[in-house]
Protein backbone atom coordinates (compact mmCIF):
# COMPACT_ATOMS: atom_id res chain seq x y z
CA UNK A 1 0.00 0.00 0.00
CA UNK A 2 2.92 2.34 0.62
CA UNK A 3 3.87 2.32 -3.05
CA UNK A 4 0.30 3.11 -4.06
CA UNK A 5 0.19 6.16 -1.81
CA UNK A 6 3.52 7.41 -3.13
CA UNK A 7 2.44 6.92 -6.74
CA UNK A 8 -0.84 8.72 -6.02
CA UNK A 9 1.08 11.60 -4.42
CA UNK A 10 3.43 11.82 -7.43
CA UNK A 11 0.46 11.77 -9.79
CA UNK A 12 -1.15 14.67 -7.94
CA UNK A 13 2.11 16.68 -8.10
CA UNK A 14 2.52 16.02 -11.82
CA UNK A 15 -1.10 16.99 -12.49
CA UNK A 16 -0.49 20.29 -10.68
CA UNK A 17 2.64 20.94 -12.77
CA UNK A 18 0.69 20.14 -15.93
CA UNK A 19 -2.07 22.55 -14.90
CA UNK A 20 0.49 25.34 -14.33
CA UNK A 21 2.19 24.61 -17.66
CA UNK A 22 -1.16 24.75 -19.49
CA UNK A 23 -1.96 28.08 -17.83
CA UNK A 24 1.38 29.53 -18.93
CA UNK A 25 0.89 28.21 -22.46
CA UNK A 26 -2.52 29.87 -22.73
CA UNK A 27 -1.14 33.22 -21.56
CA UNK A 28 1.74 32.93 -24.04
CA UNK A 29 -0.72 32.15 -26.85
CA UNK A 30 -2.75 35.24 -25.96
CA UNK A 31 0.39 37.40 -25.94
CA UNK A 32 1.45 35.98 -29.29
CA UNK A 33 -1.95 36.78 -30.79
CA UNK A 34 -1.67 40.37 -29.56
CA UNK A 35 1.77 40.74 -31.15
CA UNK A 36 0.50 39.32 -34.43
CA UNK A 37 -2.43 41.75 -34.40
CA UNK A 38 -0.09 44.68 -33.75
CA UNK A 39 2.18 43.62 -36.59
CA UNK A 40 -0.79 43.27 -38.94
CA UNK A 41 -1.87 46.84 -38.14
CA UNK A 42 1.49 48.42 -38.96
CA UNK A 43 1.32 51.33 -41.38
CA UNK A 44 3.78 51.58 -44.25
CA UNK A 45 6.26 54.45 -44.00
CA UNK A 46 5.77 57.05 -46.71
CA UNK A 47 9.45 57.28 -47.66
CA UNK A 48 10.27 53.57 -47.87
CA UNK A 49 7.99 50.75 -48.95
CA UNK A 50 9.91 48.06 -47.06
CA UNK A 51 9.63 49.63 -43.57
CA UNK A 52 6.61 49.83 -41.30
CA UNK A 53 5.74 52.28 -38.56
CA UNK A 54 4.68 51.30 -35.03
CA UNK A 55 3.32 53.66 -32.41
CA UNK A 56 4.96 54.16 -29.02
CA UNK A 57 1.86 52.75 -27.33
CA UNK A 58 2.20 49.49 -29.26
CA UNK A 59 5.91 49.32 -28.48
CA UNK A 60 5.17 49.42 -24.75
CA UNK A 61 2.60 46.64 -25.16
CA UNK A 62 5.27 44.40 -26.65
CA UNK A 63 7.39 44.70 -23.51
Steps between C-alpha positions, in 0.01 A plus 500: 500500500792734562595498133143579399489805725833625368392451139172680572692788660735522199203495264339790685826701484541434128138597433561830681813565291305420184224741603756779557670427167165514317420833666834645390451368147159666473638835617788471252254422219297809589814716502606358165160580350528859623844537341373358172207743503734793565727394216203465265392857580836658418483791258746525213748787525451760229868523405582129479272218392692231689472657849198520727413745774394402853364736762664550839190359669534174307871483578426510873243222459767276351712530814 
